[in-house]
Structures are given as structure tokens and as C-alpha cells.
Amino acid sequence: MDRYQSDARASIGGMRGMGGGGGRMRGAPVRHAKDFKGTCKMLWHFMGNLKYWLFLVVGIAAAISALGVAIPILVGRIVDAMGLIPGQANFTLLHKIILILAVVYLTDLILIFLRGYIMAGVSQQFVNRLRTALFAKLQKLSLAFFDTHESGDIMSRLTNDMDNISGSVAQSVTQLISGGLTILGTLVSMFVLSPILAATVLLTTPLIYLMTKIVTKRTGRYFREQQAYLGELNSHIEESITGIQTVRAYGREAQVVARFDALSESLRLSGTRAHIWSGFVMPVLNVINNFGYALISAIGGVLCIHEVLSVGVIASFVSLAKQFTRPLNELANTYNNFISAVAGAERVFEIMSEPEEIADRPGAVAEHKTIGHVRFDNVSFGYREDVRVLDNVSLDIRPHMRAAFVGPTGAGKTTIINLLTRFYDINDGSITLDGIDLRDYTRDFIRSTFGVVLQETYLFEGSIRDNIRYGKLDATDEEVMEAARIAGADSFISRMENGYDSIIADNGQNLSAGQRQMLAISRAVLASPPILILDEATSNIDTRTEMHIQKVMAELMRGRTTFVIAHRLGTIRDADIIMVVEGGHIVERGTHDELMALGGFYYKMYTAQMGLAGVEAQARLQLQNDDIDRYAGV
């Protein structure tokens, strides 16, 4: 795999921003790979042992092509064996050729079925192998990748591009080879039978190419317009359905419908033009082909009269001419599908070539009895090299301390948490846990040591029981319910129709934000990690429930090192140390009382949030007035 990844990086390097894949309509514009040859090499490499089955399919396709050429020739022999004058038929030869023709047809049928059967298995195994490798790769990529790539684009590569590859790559290869062999074999047979008629057939080939190019050029523009309007319409539908509450709250239904009608009408017009022009292709090609058949019949008739050719040869030529022009039309569309699928494969390999999370160091610590002593020594970090989010941050959190981080949005609070859990690795300085650099632990150990409750929790499709058990996969039902009781989630779960077996779908949209957050806290309670991280863990919970959760969290934090990010400053008054983060620096640190006495950044935040700023300002104004009155002797 390492060798493959290096090959992939060398071939497609840092490409970005190609469009989503998916099936193509006939006549639609083709997406081209930036490195067509390199991507084909990677597809071939990824085939592995399946390439031997592909060789077998190519051999079968060659046999089918040979049989396809033989059938018109045998039909011509049958015509000649029947004779032009009644009573001159050679029935012995006729029976023999008919028997051979029946065997050829039967063999052709068996080979076509065998080719389809093998190709179905090969293409599905190949795309399953590629899809599995891509999904496994996504699990190994750093969060930086997901921060810089839209989830919709990633999903498009995993679904649409995969479907495109599945339906096109392997099958298109065999169709291209089969069609090419059929054209070559047919052309050789025609020249062997009659060079004059073969040249007549070739006269129509430039006309077919020219007409196809003219029509495809026009339809390509209309299909591009159609796809653009379709994308706008889909986006409008998604926005309207997702934001239906906002639409109705502001009474904008009429505007939404009007916008839909306009986009739908534009889509109808462009689609109509596209399909009208694409509909010209087959009738025009049929006219050209029929013109060619007429030429063959006329010239063949003259040659037959002069006894240069037999009637059977002319009959064979008509069939061969049809067999020659049919693959020409099919090969153009097949090749377009193939290069479009290769472009989709290139998008897949682009992700496959992305660098993974930095591997654990050799001899990294996988087991350790955690005390919970965390130190930051001159830590600097930026999501981009040219922008520092944290700059020379130092802190010392002793075991079992409760450390809180406060500050404005974008100051760097969540970044500190991301570095603690090694979602990202620092640029400079060091972070140690119990005196050992975090990078000297395995990632699995780090992730099991830190329990994280985020402000925006995610619930997976399944039962409530399974979602809570996500914190500890081997937990018993009793442990799950006990964790829910501690977190205060048991009360609303018990009121649900199926209790803990109630199904959660669409990230828990059937639950309130507070209920989803209590389930996330239940996970953390069940996991019982040595170090706890709470990122606005109670922000979506009502005041009454928050009071209960605060007691729960106080019990949960007992005996654990805890990091808390909070915007509700009243929830962290009891923290052992509060650090004010501003502009990537820790500008203040201390207990609540110490920071209030300091009268700095924290004091202003707290008084403004608690509604005390106005009261204190009024008190100061009254004191000033009293001083003035005393000075005036009033």
C-alpha cells in the first residue's frame, strides 16, 4: 500500500476541485482526467488478481467478435447453396452450413452470457475493493483534510464516482476491445470478399464521423446548460425543504414557488433543445447507413451481373456493413463513458493519495496508568503555516484540577482541546501527559484517556441504547441505563414509546437539542475516562436541567483532571483555575475571585454577562455625586 500511495501521489499529486461523478446521459459533456495515463495505470494496479479474469474476458470478447464476422459469411454461403434457379440447390452443403451456423449461434450465445457473468463479478468485486479501500482511507485521514474538503464532495466521490467506475471502467474496457476487434475483423473480411464493395462501405464512414461530431458539439452545450439548471434546481429544493420552517415563519412560500417555477422552466427549455438535437443522431446515421446499403446493393448487383460476385457475397456484405457501422457508433459513446469514469477514478485516487495521520512513533506507549498531569510548554500552532492560532502558550494543570478556558469566539479555546486529543499535532513546543510527550503515546491510548463532550453532539442511526453504548462498546444494559440515570437522560428516555430501544434517525432530529446533549453526556459517564473535556457541554440544556447536570458533572469530575470550555461564566466559578484566551495567548489566569479582583478582561466579561455592569456603573455614578455634594458643602 505504501508503494501504491507513493505512485498515486507522483501521478496525481495535489489536484483539487473536480466535479462530482455519477452516470452520464447520452450526448452529455465528458469529464476528462487531468492525468489520464497515470490514472489508468493506478486502476490497472488496483485490479490485482482480477486482471487475470479481465484477460479471460478479453479472450472471450475476441472469440465473440470472430463468430460475429463468421455469421454473415455463413449466411452468404447459404444463399449461394440455395442457387438462383429452382432445382439447383445443393441441399447437402445447405444442411451442413445450417448446422454449422446453428452451432456458431449457440456458441455465440454461451460466450456472450459467460462474458456478462464474469464481467458482472469482476466489476462489482473491483468497485467493492476500491470503495472499501477509500472508506478505510477516510478513517485514517487527519481532521485537517475534513476541515478543507466539503462533506458533499467527499460523499460524491464515495457514491457517484464509485457508481460511475462500477458501471463503466471494466465493462468499457471489454467493449472497446470487443468493438475494435469486430471492426478490424469485419474490415479484413470485406476486403477479402470484395475490395470494391469494401471501399464503398468506407465512403460512408467520414459522413458518420462528421455528422456525429456536428450534433454532439451542439448537444454538448445544451446538456451543459441542462446540468447547470438541474444543479440550481436541486440546490433550491434542498434549501426549501431544509429551511421549510423559516420559509413558513416569514411567509415566503410564494417566492419559493416562483423561484422553483423559473428554474424548472429554464431546465425544461434547455432539456428540450438538448434532447431534440441528440434525437437527430440516430435518424441521420440510419439515413447514411441506408445510403451505404443502397450503394452496396447497386454496385454489388452490377458485379453480380458480370459474374464478378455471387448473390451470397452481396448478402454477406450487407450484414458485414451493418456490423461495421454499429460498433463505430457504440465505440464513441463507450469511449466517452470510459474517460468520464477514469475522471471519476482520478477523484477517488486523489483522496487515496492524501497523507494520513502521522503514524505512532516506534515504541509509543500504549498502556499507562494515567495520573492526569498536563503541561503546555511554549506551544505554538496554526491550521495554516502562515497563520498562528496559538502562540507560545504555556500552562500547568496538575492532577484532578478543573481548568476552564474562556474568551471570545476564535480566540483558540477549542484549538487547545484539539491539540490535547491529538486531532492535530503542534508546530512548536511540547505537550506532556504525566511527564511524557503526547506524541510518545499511541493515538488509541490518547483517545481512550480523554473523554470529550462537545457542544454539537452527533448521534448515529440506531437505538438510544446503542448510541449511549458508543462510549463503551462492551457495556451491559444495566451500565447503559445507570449512565443515563446519572446524566439525567433516563427520565425522558423512559417516557418514549420504546424506551432505550427507540430508534434515532437523521442525527436525532426527533429529539430536542438538550436531549441529544444529555445522551452525549451519558456516553462520557459510561466511558469514565481519566481526563474529561467539556466543550460547552450544557449550552443546549434548560436552566433547571442544567442545575441537575452541574451536580452530575461535579460528581463526574471528582478525581479527574477536567478541561472546560464555557461561555456561561457562571458555570465555571468553582474551577480551580480559569484561563482567559485572547488572540492565541493566555492573557489572564487564576481563580474566579482572583480574576474578579484583577478587574481585567474576565471581570468585564463576567459583569456584562451577569447583568451587573449597569448596576455597578449606577453605583459609581452615585458615589461621584455624593463626593460632589460633600465638596460643595451641601
Secondary structure, 3 states (H helix, E strand, C coil): CHHHHHHHHHHHCCCCCCCCCCCCCCCCCCCCCCCHHHHHHHHHHHHCCHHHHHHHHHHHHHHHHHHHHHHHHHHHHHHHHHCCCCCCCCHHHHHHHHHHHHHHHHHHHHHHHHHHHHHHHHHHHHHHHHHHHHHHHHHHECHHHHHHCCHHHHHHHHCHHHHHHHHHHHHHHHHHHHHHHHHHHHHHHHHHHCHHHHHHHHHHHHHHHHHHHHHHHHHHHHHHHHHHHHHHHHHHHHHHHHCHHHHHHCCCHHHHHHHHHHHHHHHHHHHHHHHHHHHCHHHHHHHHHHHHHHHHHHHHHHHHHCCCCCHHHHHHHHHHHHHHHHHHHHHHHHHHHHHHHHHHHHHHHHHHCCCECCCCCCCCECCCCCCCCEEEEEEEECCECCECCEEEEEEEECCCCEEEEECCCCCCHHHHHHHHCCCCCCCEEEEEECCEEHHHECHHHHHHHEEEECCCCCCCCEEHHHHHHCCCCCCCHHHHHHHHHHHCCHHHHHHCCCHHHCEECCCCCCCCHHHHHHHHHHHHHHHCCCEEEEECCCCCCCHHHHHHHHHHHHHHHCCCEEEEECCCHHHHCCCCEEEEEECCEEEEEECHHHHHHHCCHHHHHHHHHHCCHHHHHHHHHHHHHHHHHHHCCC
